[in-house]
Amino acid sequence: MSVLTRFSLRLGTVVLLAVVLLFGAGAFAATRVPQDLLPDITLPAFILVTPEPGASPDAVDRDVAVPVTNAVQSLNGVDAITSVSSQGASLVVVQLKDGTDARAARQDIMQAVDGIRSSLPQTAQTTTIQSFSTNTLPILQYAVSSDEQQADLAAQLRSVALPKLKGLAGVSAANVTGAPTQEIDVVLDPARLAARGLTSAQVVAAIQQAGATQSVGAVRSNGTVIPVQVSGSIADVSQVAAITVSPTASAGTGAASGTARPPSGTAAPAAGQPTTIGELGTVNLSSIPADTITRTNGKPSIGLSILKAPDANTVTVANEVKDALPGIKSQIGHGVTVQNVLDQGTPITNAISDIVLRPRRRAP
């Protein structure tokens, strides 16, 4: 009889207690291990997207893609750069060398792009940097449909479902796809602009200074379409129509005040006097068709996708979302159907159940 066997027989209670402690520690550690369907894979590359609404591919390439490429090509760790210029947007793919610190490279790229920001066209918007990672894939996808119009359903999803889902622990983003959107269109009257000594660019500047919460659509004047995308606190049609545009009295160029005042029924102001956008043309709310089409079993639907934080547990986040869905459904209308399309948490749970509950086969 070995020494270990004699010790175990002599101190059986201690050995049993040690086994229980080891089993408990193992069970606790198993609950702390992140449960993901896909491993955390981040490819050594970044995508730099710079929108320039209304610009042609040649102008985007010359004025945006080339300066951005020149700014990042000399950075440490950069292996190759590819750019694609299309109507209204520049896409630059920066590939890194193996072993490069992706976090440090991202900071360097951001600083390089910020350094050339002043040399880009004024119509160019802020450059966004995206990475290739499995964490950017949704862990849950649903197809939402109801008896209501898709525009009404989409509005309820954006106002009710998305804020609640984004407020859950571990959820990094919640997105709606296949839904129509609304924008505010400003159609200017050239005669009214000329009578007041204003230009369409001054109207655009006034809207930007007033600060609408989202894209206000476009300003149309003499066949020219000027997209307007701004951020701030004004998003209502009446508020946009009440924005004041103040021309300068000297050289005929205008200074946009960006303030809003209630439209009045008085006579139109003369040249050189402040006027509202509503007095310069028409301001309407229009519906924009969805840029993607979602169908479930052949019927139109709206896609709802949920992304988790990089350090969050897939199963935990998926269960939190599933627990919150009944309450969300009761708030967004009647006849709402939420059909599961993708669930990364189910394969993980099934795999764990098979491992724990599967009976062991005895050798013959």
C-alpha positions in Angstrom: 0.0 0.0 0.0 1.5 3.3 -1.1 2.0 6.3 1.2 -0.7 8.3 -0.6 -3.2 5.6 -0.1 -2.4 5.2 3.6 -2.7 9.0 4.0 -6.0 9.1 2.3 -7.4 6.3 4.5 -6.1 7.9 7.6 -7.5 11.4 6.8 -10.5 10.5 4.8 -12.5 13.6 5.9 -9.8 16.0 4.9 -9.4 14.3 1.5 -13.2 14.5 0.9 -13.2 18.2 1.9 -10.4 18.9 -0.5 -12.3 17.2 -3.3 -15.4 19.2 -2.6 -13.4 22.5 -2.6 -11.7 21.6 -5.9 -15.0 20.7 -7.5 -16.5 24.0 -6.3 -13.6 26.0 -7.5 -13.8 24.3 -10.9 -17.5 25.0 -11.2 -17.0 28.7 -10.3 -14.2 29.0 -12.8 -16.4 27.5 -15.5 -19.0 30.2 -14.9 -16.4 32.9 -15.3 -15.0 31.7 -18.6 -16.3 33.8 -21.6 -18.7 31.8 -23.7 -18.5 32.8 -27.4 -19.4 31.0 -30.6 -16.5 32.6 -32.5 -13.1 33.3 -31.2 -12.0 37.0 -30.8 -10.2 37.5 -34.1 -9.1 40.9 -35.2 -7.4 41.2 -38.6 -4.5 43.6 -38.9 -6.3 46.1 -41.1 -8.5 49.3 -40.8 -11.1 50.8 -43.2 -11.1 54.6 -43.4 -14.4 56.0 -44.7 -14.7 59.7 -45.6 -18.1 60.8 -47.0 -18.2 63.8 -49.3 -21.9 64.2 -50.3 -22.5 65.2 -53.9 -18.8 64.9 -55.1 -17.9 62.9 -58.2 -15.6 59.9 -57.9 -12.8 61.9 -59.6 -13.2 64.7 -57.1 -13.4 62.3 -54.2 -10.2 60.6 -55.3 -8.3 63.8 -55.9 -9.4 65.8 -52.9 -10.0 63.1 -50.2 -8.5 59.7 -51.0 -5.1 60.9 -52.1 -4.5 63.2 -49.1 -5.7 60.5 -46.7 -3.5 57.9 -48.4 -0.5 60.1 -48.3 -1.0 60.9 -44.6 -1.1 57.2 -43.4 1.3 55.5 -45.8 4.5 56.5 -44.0 3.2 55.4 -40.5 5.0 52.6 -38.7 3.6 49.1 -39.3 1.7 50.0 -42.5 2.1 47.2 -45.1 -0.2 48.2 -48.0 -2.9 50.7 -48.7 -5.9 50.4 -51.1 -8.3 53.1 -51.9 -11.7 53.0 -53.6 -13.4 56.3 -54.6 -17.1 56.3 -55.4 -19.9 58.9 -55.7 -19.9 60.8 -52.5 -17.5 58.7 -50.4 -13.9 57.6 -50.1 -12.8 54.2 -48.7 -9.2 53.6 -47.8 -8.1 50.2 -46.5 -4.9 50.2 -44.5 -3.2 46.8 -44.0 -0.7 46.3 -41.2 2.3 44.1 -41.0 2.1 41.0 -38.8 2.9 41.7 -35.2 2.0 45.4 -35.3 0.2 46.7 -32.3 -3.3 47.4 -33.7 -4.3 49.7 -30.9 -1.2 51.9 -31.3 -1.6 51.8 -35.1 -5.2 53.0 -34.7 -4.1 56.0 -32.6 -1.5 56.9 -35.2 -3.9 56.7 -38.0 -6.4 58.9 -36.2 -3.8 61.5 -35.5 -2.6 61.4 -39.1 -6.1 61.9 -40.4 -6.9 64.7 -37.9 -3.7 66.4 -39.1 -4.9 66.8 -42.7 -8.5 67.5 -41.8 -8.1 71.3 -42.5 -6.8 70.5 -46.0 -9.8 68.4 -47.0 -12.8 70.0 -48.7 -15.3 71.7 -46.4 -18.0 69.4 -47.7 -16.0 66.3 -46.6 -17.4 64.8 -43.4 -15.5 63.2 -40.5 -13.5 60.1 -41.3 -14.6 57.0 -39.5 -12.2 54.2 -38.8 -13.5 50.6 -38.8 -11.6 47.4 -38.0 -12.0 43.8 -39.1 -13.1 41.8 -36.0 -15.5 39.0 -35.1 -16.8 41.3 -32.4 -18.4 43.4 -35.1 -20.7 40.5 -36.1 -24.2 40.5 -34.5 -24.8 37.8 -31.9 -28.6 38.1 -32.4 -30.7 38.9 -35.4 -34.5 39.2 -35.5 -37.1 39.8 -38.3 -39.8 42.1 -37.0 -43.1 42.5 -38.7 -46.6 43.8 -37.7 -50.0 44.8 -39.1 -48.8 48.5 -39.2 -47.0 50.2 -42.0 -43.3 49.6 -42.1 -42.5 53.3 -41.6 -44.6 53.4 -38.4 -43.1 50.1 -37.2 -39.6 51.4 -37.9 -40.3 54.6 -36.0 -41.4 52.7 -33.0 -38.4 50.4 -33.1 -36.0 53.4 -33.2 -37.8 55.2 -30.4 -38.6 52.3 -28.1 -36.7 49.1 -28.9 -33.2 50.5 -29.7 -32.8 52.7 -26.5 -33.9 49.7 -24.3 -31.6 47.3 -26.0 -28.6 49.6 -26.0 -29.2 50.1 -22.2 -28.7 46.4 -21.5 -25.4 45.4 -19.9 -23.0 43.9 -22.5 -24.8 45.3 -25.5 -22.6 47.6 -27.6 -25.0 48.4 -30.4 -28.5 47.7 -31.7 -29.3 48.4 -35.4 -32.4 48.4 -37.6 -32.2 47.5 -41.3 -34.6 47.4 -44.1 -36.6 50.3 -42.7 -37.6 53.5 -44.5 -36.4 56.8 -43.1 -37.7 60.4 -43.2 -35.8 63.5 -44.1 -36.6 67.2 -44.3 -36.4 68.7 -47.7 -35.8 72.4 -48.2 -36.7 73.7 -51.7 -35.6 77.3 -52.2 -37.2 79.8 -54.6 -34.5 81.5 -56.6 -36.5 84.6 -57.0 -37.0 85.0 -53.2 -33.2 84.4 -52.7 -32.3 87.0 -55.2 -34.8 89.5 -53.8 -33.2 89.2 -50.3 -29.6 89.0 -51.6 -29.0 85.5 -50.3 -27.5 82.3 -51.7 -28.3 78.6 -51.1 -24.9 78.2 -49.5 -25.9 80.7 -46.8 -29.1 78.8 -46.1 -27.1 75.6 -45.7 -24.7 77.4 -43.3 -27.7 78.7 -41.3 -29.1 75.2 -40.9 -25.7 73.8 -39.9 -25.3 76.5 -37.2 -28.8 76.0 -35.9 -27.9 72.3 -35.6 -30.5 69.7 -36.5 -30.3 66.3 -34.8 -29.8 64.3 -38.0 -29.6 64.7 -41.8 -32.0 67.3 -42.9 -32.0 66.1 -46.4 -31.0 68.5 -49.2 -31.3 72.1 -50.3 -32.4 72.4 -53.9 -31.9 75.6 -55.9 -31.7 76.1 -59.7 -31.3 72.4 -60.3 -28.4 72.1 -57.8 -28.8 69.7 -54.9 -26.7 70.5 -51.7 -26.9 67.6 -49.1 -27.1 68.8 -45.5 -26.1 66.6 -42.7 -25.7 68.2 -39.3 -26.1 67.5 -35.6 -27.6 69.5 -32.8 -31.1 70.1 -31.3 -33.5 70.9 -34.2 -35.2 68.2 -36.1 -38.8 69.4 -36.6 -40.1 70.8 -39.9 -41.5 73.9 -38.3 -38.2 74.5 -36.5 -36.2 74.2 -39.7 -38.6 76.6 -41.4 -38.1 79.1 -38.6 -34.3 79.3 -38.8 -33.2 82.8 -39.6 -30.8 83.7 -42.3 -29.1 87.1 -42.0 -27.3 88.6 -45.1 -24.5 91.2 -44.7 -25.3 94.6 -46.0 -22.0 95.1 -47.7 -20.7 92.8 -50.4 -23.9 90.8 -51.0 -22.5 87.8 -49.2 -24.5 86.5 -46.3 -23.8 85.6 -42.7 -26.1 82.9 -41.4 -27.2 83.5 -37.9 -28.4 80.0 -37.2 -31.1 81.2 -34.8 -34.7 80.2 -35.1 -37.7 82.5 -34.7 -41.4 81.8 -35.1 -42.6 82.5 -38.7 -44.8 85.6 -38.9 -47.5 86.6 -41.3 -46.0 90.0 -41.9 -44.8 91.2 -45.3 -41.7 89.7 -46.8 -38.5 91.4 -45.5 -36.5 93.5 -48.0 -33.0 92.8 -49.2 -30.5 93.0 -46.4 -33.0 92.1 -43.7 -33.1 88.8 -41.7 -35.5 86.2 -43.1 -36.6 82.7 -42.3 -36.0 79.6 -44.4 -39.8 79.2 -44.6 -40.0 82.6 -46.4 -37.4 81.5 -48.9 -39.1 78.4 -50.1 -40.9 75.3 -48.9 -39.9 72.9 -46.1 -41.5 69.4 -46.3 -41.1 66.1 -44.6 -40.5 63.3 -47.1 -40.1 59.6 -46.8 -36.9 57.9 -48.1 -37.1 54.3 -49.2 -35.0 51.8 -47.3 -31.5 51.3 -48.6 -31.8 47.5 -47.9 -34.7 45.1 -48.3 -35.5 42.5 -45.6 -37.9 39.7 -46.2 -38.8 36.8 -43.9 -40.7 33.8 -45.5 -41.4 36.0 -48.5 -43.0 38.8 -46.5 -41.5 42.3 -45.9 -40.0 42.7 -42.5 -37.5 44.9 -40.6 -34.2 43.5 -39.4 -33.1 44.0 -35.8 -29.5 43.1 -35.0 -27.7 43.2 -31.6 -23.9 43.4 -31.1 -22.2 42.6 -27.8 -19.2 44.4 -26.2 -15.8 42.7 -26.8 -15.4 41.5 -23.2 -19.1 40.5 -22.7 -20.4 36.9 -22.5 -22.4 35.9 -25.5 -24.8 33.7 -23.6 -25.4 36.2 -20.9 -26.1 39.1 -23.3 -28.3 36.9 -25.5 -30.4 35.9 -22.4 -30.8 39.5 -21.3 -32.0 40.5 -24.8 -34.5 37.6 -24.9 -35.8 38.6 -21.4 -36.3 42.2 -22.6 -38.1 41.4 -25.9 -41.6 40.6 -24.4 -41.7 44.0 -22.7 -40.5 45.7 -25.9 -43.1 44.0 -28.0 -45.9 45.1 -25.7 -44.8 48.8 -26.2 -44.4 49.0 -30.0 -47.9 48.1 -31.2 -50.3 45.4 -31.9 -49.7 42.3 -34.0 -46.0 42.6 -33.7 -44.1 39.4 -34.5 -40.4 39.0 -33.7 -38.8 36.0 -35.4 -35.4 34.7 -34.5 -33.0 34.6 -37.5 -29.6 34.2 -35.8 -28.7 33.3 -32.2 -25.1 32.7 -31.3 -26.0 31.8 -27.8 -28.0 28.7 -28.6 -25.2 26.6 -30.1 -23.0 27.4 -27.1 -25.7 26.4 -24.6 -26.4 23.2 -26.5 -22.7 22.3 -26.6 -22.4 22.8 -22.8 -25.5 20.7 -22.2 -24.1 17.9 -24.3 -20.9 17.9 -22.4 -22.5 17.9 -19.0 -25.5 15.7 -19.6 -24.2 13.2 -22.2 -23.7 9.8 -20.5 -20.3 8.2 -20.7 -20.0 5.1 -22.7 -18.3 2.2 -21.0 -15.6 0.4 -22.9 -16.7 -3.1 -24.0 
